[in-house]
Amino acid sequence: VGSFDQADGQPAKGIARRQGGQWVPVGLLPIDEMWYWDVIKFQDRLITLGNGYINGLRGIYQLENNEWSVLGPGFTGGTSGAQSMAVYQGSLYVGGQILLQEGNAGQAIMRWDGTQFHPVGAGLQTYFNDFSSISNAVCMTVHNDLLWVGGGFRYASGVEAHGMATWDGSRWCG
């Protein structure tokens, strides 16, 4: 994934896969300008994060029948967007500069259960219990049965975290 327009001379618009010794595009895109930041497999579908709009919605896309569409409502608000994803305990976790005050389900991190987005506790904050400041989750990984999240935040659901926290499915630890 990235901001490229071609892969091995074929139009690829930011997402390609290696097949038979060459790069080939992945899915048909309904728009020309698209940049991607992450891709993951969830519930037998490819999910990717990007910057374009599809039917007025933006930010997170799924591949179905070789065509990309927005996953759920996408991200709402002019400054919200995501940078990282991880599959943990059967759900898709999405992190980035996601603002609760712009109408998203969570603050800097949300959980997709296959149907809708949910908050992850009270999310991530720069200042204690402050949901108006920008915070973000730029990387996530699963290790030792915990979701590890790193980024620009100081608190995870009010727990002091200093940019690194773990989620066990029900609570945060800094």
C-alpha positions in Angstrom: 0.0 0.0 0.0 1.1 3.6 -0.6 0.7 6.6 -2.8 1.8 5.0 -6.1 -0.2 5.1 -9.4 1.4 2.1 -11.1 2.9 -1.2 -10.2 5.0 -3.0 -12.8 3.6 -0.6 -15.4 -0.1 -1.4 -14.6 -2.5 1.1 -13.0 -2.6 0.2 -9.4 -3.8 3.4 -7.5 -2.1 2.8 -4.2 -2.6 -0.9 -3.6 -1.1 -4.0 -5.3 -0.2 -7.6 -4.6 2.7 -9.8 -5.8 1.5 -12.6 -8.1 3.6 -14.8 -10.3 6.7 -12.6 -10.1 5.0 -9.3 -10.8 2.8 -6.7 -9.1 -0.9 -6.6 -10.0 -3.6 -4.1 -8.8 -6.0 -5.1 -6.1 -9.7 -4.4 -6.7 -11.3 -1.8 -8.8 -11.3 1.7 -7.4 -14.3 4.0 -8.0 -12.0 7.1 -7.6 -8.7 8.1 -9.1 -6.9 9.8 -6.2 -6.3 7.4 -3.3 -3.4 7.0 -0.9 -3.3 4.1 1.6 -1.6 3.7 4.9 -2.3 0.2 6.1 -4.0 -3.0 4.9 -5.2 -6.1 6.9 -7.4 -9.1 6.5 -10.5 -9.2 8.6 -13.4 -11.7 8.3 -12.1 -12.9 4.9 -12.0 -9.4 3.5 -9.2 -7.0 2.8 -9.6 -3.7 4.8 -7.5 -0.7 4.1 -7.1 2.8 5.4 -6.8 5.7 3.0 -7.6 9.3 2.2 -10.2 9.3 -0.5 -14.0 9.6 -0.6 -16.4 7.0 -1.9 -20.1 8.1 -2.1 -19.3 11.0 0.3 -17.8 8.7 2.9 -14.1 8.3 3.6 -11.1 6.8 5.4 -11.6 3.0 5.7 -12.5 0.6 2.9 -13.3 -3.0 2.3 -12.8 -5.2 -0.8 -16.0 -7.0 -1.8 -16.5 -8.7 -5.2 -13.3 -7.1 -6.5 -14.6 -3.6 -5.7 -13.7 -1.2 -2.9 -16.4 0.3 -0.7 -16.4 2.3 2.5 -16.6 0.2 5.7 -19.6 1.2 7.8 -19.9 5.0 8.0 -16.2 5.6 7.5 -14.7 8.4 9.5 -16.7 11.6 10.2 -15.3 15.1 10.6 -12.8 17.0 8.7 -9.7 16.1 10.7 -10.4 12.5 11.6 -8.5 9.7 9.9 -6.7 6.4 10.8 -3.2 5.1 10.4 -3.1 1.7 12.0 -5.2 -1.5 12.4 -5.0 -4.8 14.2 -7.3 -7.8 14.6 -7.7 -8.7 18.3 -10.2 -11.0 20.0 -12.3 -11.3 16.8 -12.7 -7.5 16.3 -10.9 -5.1 14.0 -9.2 -2.2 16.0 -8.6 1.0 14.1 -6.3 3.7 15.4 -5.3 7.2 14.3 -6.3 10.8 14.7 -9.9 9.9 15.3 -12.0 12.5 17.2 -15.0 11.6 19.3 -16.2 15.2 19.1 -16.5 14.9 15.3 -19.1 12.1 15.6 -16.8 9.0 15.6 -17.5 6.1 18.0 -14.2 6.5 19.8 -11.3 8.8 20.7 -8.1 7.9 18.7 -9.1 4.2 18.6 -12.3 2.3 17.7 -13.4 -1.3 17.5 -15.3 -2.7 14.5 -17.3 -5.9 15.3 -18.2 -6.6 11.7 -21.4 -4.5 11.9 -20.5 -1.2 13.6 -17.8 0.8 15.3 -17.6 0.9 19.1 -15.4 2.9 21.6 -12.4 1.2 23.2 -13.0 2.2 26.8 -12.8 6.0 26.9 -10.1 5.9 24.2 -6.8 7.8 24.2 -6.3 11.4 25.4 -3.4 13.9 25.4 -4.7 15.5 28.6 -6.5 13.7 31.5 -10.1 13.2 30.4 -9.8 15.8 27.6 -11.7 14.7 24.5 -11.2 18.0 22.6 -7.4 17.7 22.1 -5.9 15.7 19.3 -4.4 12.4 20.2 -3.6 9.5 18.0 -2.7 5.8 17.8 -0.1 5.3 15.1 0.8 1.7 15.6 -0.8 -1.4 17.0 0.2 -5.1 17.4 -1.1 -8.1 19.3 1.4 -9.8 21.7 1.0 -12.0 24.7 -2.8 -11.8 24.4 -2.8 -8.0 24.6 -3.4 -5.3 22.1 -0.4 -3.0 22.3 -1.0 0.6 21.1 1.6 3.3 20.5 1.2 6.9 19.5 0.7 10.5 20.5 -1.3 10.3 23.8 -0.6 10.5 27.5 -3.7 8.8 28.8 -5.7 5.7 27.9 -9.2 5.9 29.4 -7.8 8.2 32.1 -4.8 5.8 32.9 -1.4 7.4 32.6 0.2 5.9 29.5 2.9 8.2 28.0 2.4 7.0 24.4 2.3 3.2 25.0 -0.6 1.2 26.4 -2.1 -2.2 26.4 -5.8 -3.2 26.1 -6.9 -6.6 27.4 -10.4 -6.5 25.9 -12.0 -4.7 28.9 -9.4 -2.3 30.4 -6.3 -0.2 29.6 -2.9 -0.4 31.2 -0.2 2.2 30.8 
